[in-house]
């Protein structure tokens, strides 16, 4: 019985890892051309841009990436005149920053 349970747990974990890799590959395929064109302009390696976007946006699936088109977790300041989106983590961090100041 122990061996069967172990096998099921192992298969479950392997399938989840495979699913996550598929999401990452999809993200790379979707944004690689943009990352390369930005690399030519700013000199930041496309691999670094993609890796940071994957990490910060959960493969482009975070609320901030979907609703705010923000794949890097960049915060705006009071002077920002464009559209804004509020994120629960940002509210907590802003409170934290105001306590420090």
Backbone atoms as SQL, in Angstrom:
CREATE TABLE atoms (id INTEGER PRIMARY KEY, chain TEXT, resi INTEGER, resn TEXT, atom TEXT, x REAL, y REAL, z REAL);
INSERT INTO atoms VALUES
  (1, 'A', 1, 'UNK', 'N', 0.828, -1.199, 0.000),
  (2, 'A', 1, 'UNK', 'CA', 0.000, 0.000, 0.000),
  (3, 'A', 1, 'UNK', 'C', 0.870, 1.261, 0.000),
  (4, 'A', 2, 'UNK', 'N', 1.954, 1.211, 0.786),
  (5, 'A', 2, 'UNK', 'CA', 2.863, 2.351, 0.861),
  (6, 'A', 2, 'UNK', 'C', 3.456, 2.662, -0.508),
  (7, 'A', 3, 'UNK', 'N', 3.855, 1.627, -1.251),
  (8, 'A', 3, 'UNK', 'CA', 4.461, 1.825, -2.572),
  (9, 'A', 3, 'UNK', 'C', 3.488, 2.454, -3.551),
  (10, 'A', 4, 'UNK', 'N', 2.240, 2.048, -3.517),
  (11, 'A', 4, 'UNK', 'CA', 1.234, 2.607, -4.420),
  (12, 'A', 4, 'UNK', 'C', 1.014, 4.081, -4.109),
  (13, 'A', 5, 'UNK', 'N', 0.917, 4.417, -2.832),
  (14, 'A', 5, 'UNK', 'CA', 0.731, 5.811, -2.422),
  (15, 'A', 5, 'UNK', 'C', 1.917, 6.658, -2.874),
  (16, 'A', 6, 'UNK', 'N', 3.113, 6.135, -2.686),
  (17, 'A', 6, 'UNK', 'CA', 4.317, 6.841, -3.102),
  (18, 'A', 6, 'UNK', 'C', 4.314, 7.087, -4.610),
  (19, 'A', 7, 'UNK', 'N', 3.922, 6.082, -5.379),
  (20, 'A', 7, 'UNK', 'CA', 3.881, 6.215, -6.837),
  (21, 'A', 7, 'UNK', 'C', 2.881, 7.289, -7.249),
  (22, 'A', 8, 'UNK', 'N', 1.696, 7.311, -6.642),
  (23, 'A', 8, 'UNK', 'CA', 0.699, 8.328, -6.976),
  (24, 'A', 8, 'UNK', 'C', 1.184, 9.734, -6.633),
  (25, 'A', 9, 'UNK', 'N', 1.809, 9.877, -5.490),
  (26, 'A', 9, 'UNK', 'CA', 2.341, 11.187, -5.098),
  (27, 'A', 9, 'UNK', 'C', 3.431, 11.622, -6.077),
  (28, 'A', 10, 'UNK', 'N', 4.299, 10.704, -6.425),
  (29, 'A', 10, 'UNK', 'CA', 5.368, 11.006, -7.373),
  (30, 'A', 10, 'UNK', 'C', 4.800, 11.440, -8.722),
  (31, 'A', 11, 'UNK', 'N', 3.837, 10.700, -9.239),
  (32, 'A', 11, 'UNK', 'CA', 3.222, 11.039, -10.524),
  (33, 'A', 11, 'UNK', 'C', 2.518, 12.387, -10.472),
  (34, 'A', 12, 'UNK', 'N', 1.862, 12.674, -9.362),
  (35, 'A', 12, 'UNK', 'CA', 1.193, 13.964, -9.194),
  (36, 'A', 12, 'UNK', 'C', 2.200, 15.106, -9.245),
  (37, 'A', 13, 'UNK', 'N', 3.298, 14.962, -8.534),
  (38, 'A', 13, 'UNK', 'CA', 4.322, 16.009, -8.514),
  (39, 'A', 13, 'UNK', 'C', 4.967, 16.185, -9.884),
  (40, 'A', 14, 'UNK', 'N', 5.255, 15.100, -10.555),
  (41, 'A', 14, 'UNK', 'CA', 5.865, 15.179, -11.882),
  (42, 'A', 14, 'UNK', 'C', 4.917, 15.851, -12.871),
  (43, 'A', 15, 'UNK', 'N', 3.634, 15.531, -12.794),
  (44, 'A', 15, 'UNK', 'CA', 2.676, 16.149, -13.716),
  (45, 'A', 15, 'UNK', 'C', 2.550, 17.646, -13.452),
  (46, 'A', 16, 'UNK', 'N', 2.609, 18.068, -12.190),
  (47, 'A', 16, 'UNK', 'CA', 2.548, 19.496, -11.870),
  (48, 'A', 16, 'UNK', 'C', 3.784, 20.230, -12.364),
  (49, 'A', 17, 'UNK', 'N', 4.937, 19.620, -12.246),
  (50, 'A', 17, 'UNK', 'CA', 6.168, 20.236, -12.740),
  (51, 'A', 17, 'UNK', 'C', 6.093, 20.384, -14.255),
  (52, 'A', 18, 'UNK', 'N', 5.613, 19.359, -14.921),
  (53, 'A', 18, 'UNK', 'CA', 5.470, 19.405, -16.377),
  (54, 'A', 18, 'UNK', 'C', 4.501, 20.502, -16.794),
  (55, 'A', 19, 'UNK', 'N', 3.402, 20.651, -16.063),
  (56, 'A', 19, 'UNK', 'CA', 2.409, 21.684, -16.360),
  (57, 'A', 19, 'UNK', 'C', 3.022, 23.071, -16.195),
  (58, 'A', 20, 'UNK', 'N', 3.807, 23.275, -15.130),
  (59, 'A', 20, 'UNK', 'CA', 4.453, 24.569, -14.894),
  (60, 'A', 20, 'UNK', 'C', 5.472, 24.872, -15.991),
  (61, 'A', 21, 'UNK', 'N', 6.215, 23.863, -16.423),
  (62, 'A', 21, 'UNK', 'CA', 7.183, 24.069, -17.501),
  (63, 'A', 21, 'UNK', 'C', 6.476, 24.472, -18.786),
  (64, 'A', 22, 'UNK', 'N', 5.320, 23.877, -19.042),
  (65, 'A', 22, 'UNK', 'CA', 4.560, 24.213, -20.240),
  (66, 'A', 22, 'UNK', 'C', 4.135, 25.680, -20.207),
  (67, 'A', 23, 'UNK', 'N', 3.712, 26.179, -19.046),
  (68, 'A', 23, 'UNK', 'CA', 3.324, 27.588, -18.923),
  (69, 'A', 23, 'UNK', 'C', 4.518, 28.502, -19.170),
  (70, 'A', 24, 'UNK', 'N', 5.663, 28.115, -18.651),
  (71, 'A', 24, 'UNK', 'CA', 6.869, 28.912, -18.848),
  (72, 'A', 24, 'UNK', 'C', 7.270, 28.930, -20.318),
  (73, 'A', 25, 'UNK', 'N', 7.212, 27.786, -20.960),
  (74, 'A', 25, 'UNK', 'CA', 7.544, 27.723, -22.383),
  (75, 'A', 25, 'UNK', 'C', 6.578, 28.572, -23.208),
  (76, 'A', 26, 'UNK', 'N', 5.305, 28.545, -22.855),
  (77, 'A', 26, 'UNK', 'CA', 4.306, 29.354, -23.555),
  (78, 'A', 26, 'UNK', 'C', 4.617, 30.836, -23.396),
  (79, 'A', 27, 'UNK', 'N', 4.988, 31.250, -22.180),
  (80, 'A', 27, 'UNK', 'CA', 5.349, 32.644, -21.921),
  (81, 'A', 27, 'UNK', 'C', 6.542, 33.053, -22.788),
  (82, 'A', 28, 'UNK', 'N', 7.559, 32.205, -22.819),
  (83, 'A', 28, 'UNK', 'CA', 8.762, 32.515, -23.602),
  (84, 'A', 28, 'UNK', 'C', 8.422, 32.646, -25.083),
  (85, 'A', 29, 'UNK', 'N', 7.638, 31.720, -25.603),
  (86, 'A', 29, 'UNK', 'CA', 7.258, 31.782, -27.018),
  (87, 'A', 29, 'UNK', 'C', 6.462, 33.042, -27.329),
  (88, 'A', 30, 'UNK', 'N', 5.622, 33.450, -26.397),
  (89, 'A', 30, 'UNK', 'CA', 4.775, 34.624, -26.616),
  (90, 'A', 30, 'UNK', 'C', 5.576, 35.927, -26.608),
  (91, 'A', 31, 'UNK', 'N', 6.566, 36.039, -25.720),
  (92, 'A', 31, 'UNK', 'CA', 7.254, 37.317, -25.514),
  (93, 'A', 31, 'UNK', 'C', 8.707, 37.354, -25.991),
  (94, 'A', 32, 'UNK', 'N', 9.208, 36.284, -26.562),
  (95, 'A', 32, 'UNK', 'CA', 10.635, 36.261, -26.924),
  (96, 'A', 32, 'UNK', 'C', 11.002, 37.310, -27.969),
  (97, 'A', 33, 'UNK', 'N', 10.169, 37.493, -28.973),
  (98, 'A', 33, 'UNK', 'CA', 10.497, 38.487, -30.011),
  (99, 'A', 33, 'UNK', 'C', 10.528, 39.899, -29.435),
  (100, 'A', 34, 'UNK', 'N', 9.595, 40.203, -28.554),
  (101, 'A', 34, 'UNK', 'CA', 9.579, 41.507, -27.896),
  (102, 'A', 34, 'UNK', 'C', 10.826, 41.680, -27.028),
  (103, 'A', 35, 'UNK', 'N', 11.191, 40.635, -26.294),
  (104, 'A', 35, 'UNK', 'CA', 12.379, 40.710, -25.438),
  (105, 'A', 35, 'UNK', 'C', 13.643, 40.933, -26.265),
  (106, 'A', 36, 'UNK', 'N', 13.732, 40.296, -27.406),
  (107, 'A', 36, 'UNK', 'CA', 14.904, 40.471, -28.273),
  (108, 'A', 36, 'UNK', 'C', 14.944, 41.884, -28.850),
  (109, 'A', 37, 'UNK', 'N', 13.799, 42.400, -29.279),
  (110, 'A', 37, 'UNK', 'CA', 13.794, 43.765, -29.830),
  (111, 'A', 37, 'UNK', 'C', 14.138, 44.795, -28.759),
  (112, 'A', 38, 'UNK', 'N', 13.684, 44.589, -27.533),
  (113, 'A', 38, 'UNK', 'CA', 14.038, 45.495, -26.431),
  (114, 'A', 38, 'UNK', 'C', 15.516, 45.358, -26.069),
  (115, 'A', 39, 'UNK', 'N', 16.061, 44.149, -26.200),
  (116, 'A', 39, 'UNK', 'CA', 17.480, 43.933, -25.937),
  (117, 'A', 39, 'UNK', 'C', 18.326, 44.768, -26.899),
  (118, 'A', 40, 'UNK', 'N', 17.909, 44.839, -28.142),
  (119, 'A', 40, 'UNK', 'CA', 18.651, 45.612, -29.140),
  (120, 'A', 40, 'UNK', 'C', 18.619, 47.106, -28.832),
  (121, 'A', 41, 'UNK', 'N', 17.551, 47.566, -28.201),
  (122, 'A', 41, 'UNK', 'CA', 17.424, 48.988, -27.861),
  (123, 'A', 41, 'UNK', 'C', 18.165, 49.321, -26.572),
  (124, 'A', 42, 'UNK', 'N', 17.938, 48.521, -25.518),
  (125, 'A', 42, 'UNK', 'CA', 18.432, 48.871, -24.181),
  (126, 'A', 42, 'UNK', 'C', 19.647, 48.076, -23.722),
  (127, 'A', 43, 'UNK', 'N', 19.992, 47.002, -24.433),
  (128, 'A', 43, 'UNK', 'CA', 21.171, 46.225, -24.073),
  (129, 'A', 43, 'UNK', 'C', 20.969, 45.236, -22.941),
  (130, 'A', 44, 'UNK', 'N', 19.750, 45.079, -22.467),
  (131, 'A', 44, 'UNK', 'CA', 19.471, 44.101, -21.410),
  (132, 'A', 44, 'UNK', 'C', 19.202, 42.757, -22.086),
  (133, 'A', 45, 'UNK', 'N', 19.951, 41.715, -21.720),
  (134, 'A', 45, 'UNK', 'CA', 19.763, 40.423, -22.381),
  (135, 'A', 45, 'UNK', 'C', 18.303, 39.953, -22.329),
  (136, 'A', 46, 'UNK', 'N', 17.830, 39.434, -23.455),
  (137, 'A', 46, 'UNK', 'CA', 16.444, 38.962, -23.546),
  (138, 'A', 46, 'UNK', 'C', 16.170, 37.877, -22.512),
  (139, 'A', 47, 'UNK', 'N', 17.164, 37.045, -22.236),
  (140, 'A', 47, 'UNK', 'CA', 16.976, 35.970, -21.256),
  (141, 'A', 47, 'UNK', 'C', 16.703, 36.534, -19.863),
  (142, 'A', 48, 'UNK', 'N', 17.356, 37.629, -19.515),
  (143, 'A', 48, 'UNK', 'CA', 17.144, 38.267, -18.212),
  (144, 'A', 48, 'UNK', 'C', 15.753, 38.885, -18.153),
  (145, 'A', 49, 'UNK', 'N', 15.362, 39.572, -19.212),
  (146, 'A', 49, 'UNK', 'CA', 14.031, 40.186, -19.265),
  (147, 'A', 49, 'UNK', 'C', 12.948, 39.127, -19.140),
  (148, 'A', 50, 'UNK', 'N', 13.088, 38.040, -19.893),
  (149, 'A', 50, 'UNK', 'CA', 12.093, 36.964, -19.838),
  (150, 'A', 50, 'UNK', 'C', 12.067, 36.299, -18.465),
  (151, 'A', 51, 'UNK', 'N', 13.244, 36.028, -17.910),
  (152, 'A', 51, 'UNK', 'CA', 13.300, 35.378, -16.598),
  (153, 'A', 51, 'UNK', 'C', 12.633, 36.240, -15.527),
  (154, 'A', 52, 'UNK', 'N', 12.898, 37.530, -15.549),
  (155, 'A', 52, 'UNK', 'CA', 12.294, 38.431, -14.565),
  (156, 'A', 52, 'UNK', 'C', 10.785, 38.507, -14.756),
  (157, 'A', 53, 'UNK', 'N', 10.342, 38.573, -16.009),
  (158, 'A', 53, 'UNK', 'CA', 8.906, 38.593, -16.292),
  (159, 'A', 53, 'UNK', 'C', 8.217, 37.318, -15.846),
  (160, 'A', 54, 'UNK', 'N', 8.861, 36.185, -16.075),
  (161, 'A', 54, 'UNK', 'CA', 8.306, 34.892, -15.650),
  (162, 'A', 54, 'UNK', 'C', 8.173, 34.859, -14.137),
  (163, 'A', 55, 'UNK', 'N', 9.204, 35.290, -13.451),
  (164, 'A', 55, 'UNK', 'CA', 9.211, 35.262, -11.990),
  (165, 'A', 55, 'UNK', 'C', 8.189, 36.219, -11.390),
  (166, 'A', 56, 'UNK', 'N', 8.195, 37.456, -11.821),
  (167, 'A', 56, 'UNK', 'CA', 7.334, 38.484, -11.225),
  (168, 'A', 56, 'UNK', 'C', 5.857, 38.318, -11.573),
  (169, 'A', 57, 'UNK', 'N', 5.569, 37.763, -12.747),
  (170, 'A', 57, 'UNK', 'CA', 4.176, 37.718, -13.203),
  (171, 'A', 57, 'UNK', 'C', 3.555, 36.329, -13.167),
  (172, 'A', 58, 'UNK', 'N', 4.268, 35.363, -12.607),
  (173, 'A', 58, 'UNK', 'CA', 3.773, 33.979, -12.596),
  (174, 'A', 58, 'UNK', 'C', 3.425, 33.539, -14.020),
  (175, 'A', 59, 'UNK', 'N', 4.393, 33.673, -14.901),
  (176, 'A', 59, 'UNK', 'CA', 4.222, 33.313, -16.315),
  (177, 'A', 59, 'UNK', 'C', 3.147, 34.137, -17.001),
  (178, 'A', 60, 'UNK', 'N', 2.999, 35.385, -16.578),
  (179, 'A', 60, 'UNK', 'CA', 2.007, 36.270, -17.193),
  (180, 'A', 60, 'UNK', 'C', 0.590, 36.050, -16.695),
  (181, 'A', 61, 'UNK', 'N', 0.424, 35.278, -15.620),
  (182, 'A', 61, 'UNK', 'CA', -0.909, 34.936, -15.131),
  (183, 'A', 61, 'UNK', 'C', -1.305, 35.658, -13.845),
  (184, 'A', 62, 'UNK', 'N', -0.452, 36.517, -13.324),
  (185, 'A', 62, 'UNK', 'CA', -0.810, 37.242, -12.105),
  (186, 'A', 62, 'UNK', 'C', -1.854, 38.313, -12.424),
  (187, 'A', 63, 'UNK', 'N', -2.557, 38.740, -11.397),
  (188, 'A', 63, 'UNK', 'CA', -3.571, 39.791, -11.566),
  (189, 'A', 63, 'UNK', 'C', -2.926, 41.060, -12.121),
  (190, 'A', 64, 'UNK', 'N', -1.770, 41.395, -11.605),
  (191, 'A', 64, 'UNK', 'CA', -1.070, 42.602, -12.038),
  (192, 'A', 64, 'UNK', 'C', -0.663, 42.514, -13.513),
  (193, 'A', 65, 'UNK', 'N', -0.243, 41.344, -13.953),
  (194, 'A', 65, 'UNK', 'CA', 0.136, 41.173, -15.361),
  (195, 'A', 65, 'UNK', 'C', -1.082, 41.224, -16.272),
  (196, 'A', 66, 'UNK', 'N', -2.161, 40.592, -15.852),
  (197, 'A', 66, 'UNK', 'CA', -3.359, 40.522, -16.695),
  (198, 'A', 66, 'UNK', 'C', -4.097, 41.853, -16.725),
  (199, 'A', 67, 'UNK', 'N', -4.376, 42.407, -15.558),
  (200, 'A', 67, 'UNK', 'CA', -5.187, 43.626, -15.494),
  (201, 'A', 67, 'UNK', 'C', -4.376, 44.899, -15.698),
  (202, 'A', 68, 'UNK', 'N', -3.108, 44.871, -15.316),
  (203, 'A', 68, 'UNK', 'CA', -2.295, 46.078, -15.401),
  (204, 'A', 68, 'UNK', 'C', -1.223, 46.045, -16.472),
  (205, 'A', 69, 'UNK', 'N', -1.127, 44.938, -17.206),
  (206, 'A', 69, 'UNK', 'CA', -0.084, 44.772, -18.213),
  (207, 'A', 69, 'UNK', 'C', 1.290, 45.069, -17.616),
  (208, 'A', 70, 'UNK', 'N', 1.488, 44.639, -16.374),
  (209, 'A', 70, 'UNK', 'CA', 2.717, 44.890, -15.635),
  (210, 'A', 70, 'UNK', 'C', 3.326, 43.535, -15.279),
  (211, 'A', 71, 'UNK', 'N', 4.346, 43.141, -16.004),
  (212, 'A', 71, 'UNK', 'CA', 4.965, 41.834, -15.797),
  (213, 'A', 71, 'UNK', 'C', 6.160, 41.896, -14.852),
  (214, 'A', 72, 'UNK', 'N', 6.509, 43.080, -14.385),
  (215, 'A', 72, 'UNK', 'CA', 7.722, 43.225, -13.585),
  (216, 'A', 72, 'UNK', 'C', 7.478, 43.773, -12.182),
  (217, 'A', 73, 'UNK', 'N', 6.239, 43.979, -11.794),
  (218, 'A', 73, 'UNK', 'CA', 5.936, 44.472, -10.453),
  (219, 'A', 73, 'UNK', 'C', 6.377, 45.902, -10.226),
  (220, 'A', 74, 'UNK', 'N', 6.433, 46.689, -11.279),
  (221, 'A', 74, 'UNK', 'CA', 6.883, 48.077, -11.169),
  (222, 'A', 74, 'UNK', 'C', 5.774, 48.922, -10.551),
  (223, 'A', 75, 'UNK', 'N', 6.137, 49.690, -9.537),
  (224, 'A', 75, 'UNK', 'CA', 5.170, 50.562, -8.864),
  (225, 'A', 75, 'UNK', 'C', 5.257, 51.970, -9.434),
  (226, 'A', 76, 'UNK', 'N', 4.132, 52.646, -9.446),
  (227, 'A', 76, 'UNK', 'CA', 4.141, 54.046, -9.872),
  (228, 'A', 76, 'UNK', 'C', 4.197, 54.944, -8.635),
  (229, 'A', 77, 'UNK', 'N', 4.543, 56.183, -8.845),
  (230, 'A', 77, 'UNK', 'CA', 4.618, 57.157, -7.765),
  (231, 'A', 77, 'UNK', 'C', 3.474, 58.147, -7.894),
  (232, 'A', 78, 'UNK', 'N', 3.359, 59.042, -6.945),
  (233, 'A', 78, 'UNK', 'CA', 2.265, 60.017, -6.947),
  (234, 'A', 78, 'UNK', 'C', 2.245, 60.888, -8.199),
  (235, 'A', 79, 'UNK', 'N', 3.412, 61.109, -8.805),
  (236, 'A', 79, 'UNK', 'CA', 3.488, 61.963, -9.989),
  (237, 'A', 79, 'UNK', 'C', 2.950, 61.283, -11.242),
  (238, 'A', 80, 'UNK', 'N', 2.752, 59.974, -11.203),
  (239, 'A', 80, 'UNK', 'CA', 2.297, 59.215, -12.374),
  (240, 'A', 80, 'UNK', 'C', 0.918, 59.687, -12.797),
  (241, 'A', 81, 'UNK', 'N', 0.762, 60.019, -14.075),
  (242, 'A', 81, 'UNK', 'CA', -0.505, 60.536, -14.602),
  (243, 'A', 81, 'UNK', 'C', -1.299, 59.482, -15.372),
  (244, 'A', 82, 'UNK', 'N', -0.711, 58.333, -15.653),
  (245, 'A', 82, 'UNK', 'CA', -1.388, 57.295, -16.431),
  (246, 'A', 82, 'UNK', 'C', -2.344, 56.470, -15.583),
  (247, 'A', 83, 'UNK', 'N', -2.850, 55.401, -16.193),
  (248, 'A', 83, 'UNK', 'CA', -3.761, 54.505, -15.484),
  (249, 'A', 83, 'UNK', 'C', -3.046, 53.850, -14.310),
  (250, 'A', 84, 'UNK', 'N', -3.823, 53.505, -13.282),
  (251, 'A', 84, 'UNK', 'CA', -3.279, 52.858, -12.091),
  (252, 'A', 84, 'UNK', 'C', -4.096, 51.616, -11.780),
  (253, 'A', 85, 'UNK', 'N', -3.445, 50.662, -11.152),
  (254, 'A', 85, 'UNK', 'CA', -4.122, 49.484, -10.630),
  (255, 'A', 85, 'UNK', 'C', -3.603, 49.286, -9.216),
  (256, 'A', 86, 'UNK', 'N', -4.498, 48.929, -8.328),
  (257, 'A', 86, 'UNK', 'CA', -4.110, 48.730, -6.936),
  (258, 'A', 86, 'UNK', 'C', -4.043, 47.245, -6.645),
  (259, 'A', 87, 'UNK', 'N', -3.012, 46.858, -5.949),
  (260, 'A', 87, 'UNK', 'CA', -2.758, 45.457, -5.649),
  (261, 'A', 87, 'UNK', 'C', -2.588, 45.335, -4.143),
  (262, 'A', 88, 'UNK', 'N', -3.156, 44.308, -3.562),
  (263, 'A', 88, 'UNK', 'CA', -3.130, 44.148, -2.103),
  (264, 'A', 88, 'UNK', 'C', -1.704, 44.186, -1.556),
  (265, 'A', 89, 'UNK', 'N', -0.781, 43.513, -2.223),
  (266, 'A', 89, 'UNK', 'CA', 0.601, 43.511, -1.750),
  (267, 'A', 89, 'UNK', 'C', 1.183, 44.915, -1.793),
  (268, 'A', 90, 'UNK', 'N', 0.834, 45.675, -2.818),
  (269, 'A', 90, 'UNK', 'CA', 1.341, 47.041, -2.921),
  (270, 'A', 90, 'UNK', 'C', 0.815, 47.894, -1.778),
  (271, 'A', 91, 'UNK', 'N', -0.445, 47.706, -1.406),
  (272, 'A', 91, 'UNK', 'CA', -1.004, 48.473, -0.295),
  (273, 'A', 91, 'UNK', 'C', -0.218, 48.197, 0.973),
  (274, 'A', 92, 'UNK', 'N', 0.083, 46.938, 1.233),
  (275, 'A', 92, 'UNK', 'CA', 0.845, 46.576, 2.426),
  (276, 'A', 92, 'UNK', 'C', 2.243, 47.169, 2.367),
  (277, 'A', 93, 'UNK', 'N', 2.875, 47.107, 1.206),
  (278, 'A', 93, 'UNK', 'CA', 4.224, 47.649, 1.079),
  (279, 'A', 93, 'UNK', 'C', 4.204, 49.162, 1.230),
  (280, 'A', 94, 'UNK', 'N', 3.196, 49.816, 0.698),
  (281, 'A', 94, 'UNK', 'CA', 3.107, 51.263, 0.841),
  (282, 'A', 94, 'UNK', 'C', 2.952, 51.647, 2.301),
  (283, 'A', 95, 'UNK', 'N', 2.158, 50.887, 3.039),
  (284, 'A', 95, 'UNK', 'CA', 2.034, 51.142, 4.475),
  (285, 'A', 95, 'UNK', 'C', 3.391, 50.946, 5.130),
  (286, 'A', 96, 'UNK', 'N', 4.080, 49.889, 4.781),
  (287, 'A', 96, 'UNK', 'CA', 5.395, 49.615, 5.338),
  (288, 'A', 96, 'UNK', 'C', 6.356, 50.747, 5.020),
  (289, 'A', 97, 'UNK', 'N', 6.349, 51.225, 3.795),
  (290, 'A', 97, 'UNK', 'CA', 7.242, 52.317, 3.410),
  (291, 'A', 97, 'UNK', 'C', 6.917, 53.597, 4.171),
  (292, 'A', 98, 'UNK', 'N', 5.633, 53.860, 4.390),
  (293, 'A', 98, 'UNK', 'CA', 5.273, 55.087, 5.097),
  (294, 'A', 98, 'UNK', 'C', 5.690, 55.028, 6.565),
  (295, 'A', 99, 'UNK', 'N', 5.715, 53.841, 7.156),
  (296, 'A', 99, 'UNK', 'CA', 6.168, 53.697, 8.545),
  (297, 'A', 99, 'UNK', 'C', 7.662, 53.987, 8.633),
  (298, 'A', 100, 'UNK', 'N', 8.428, 53.513, 7.663),
  (299, 'A', 100, 'UNK', 'CA', 9.874, 53.727, 7.668),
  (300, 'A', 100, 'UNK', 'C', 10.201, 55.202, 7.497),
  (301, 'A', 101, 'UNK', 'N', 9.485, 55.886, 6.619),
  (302, 'A', 101, 'UNK', 'CA', 9.776, 57.288, 6.356),
  (303, 'A', 101, 'UNK', 'C', 9.379, 58.099, 7.555);
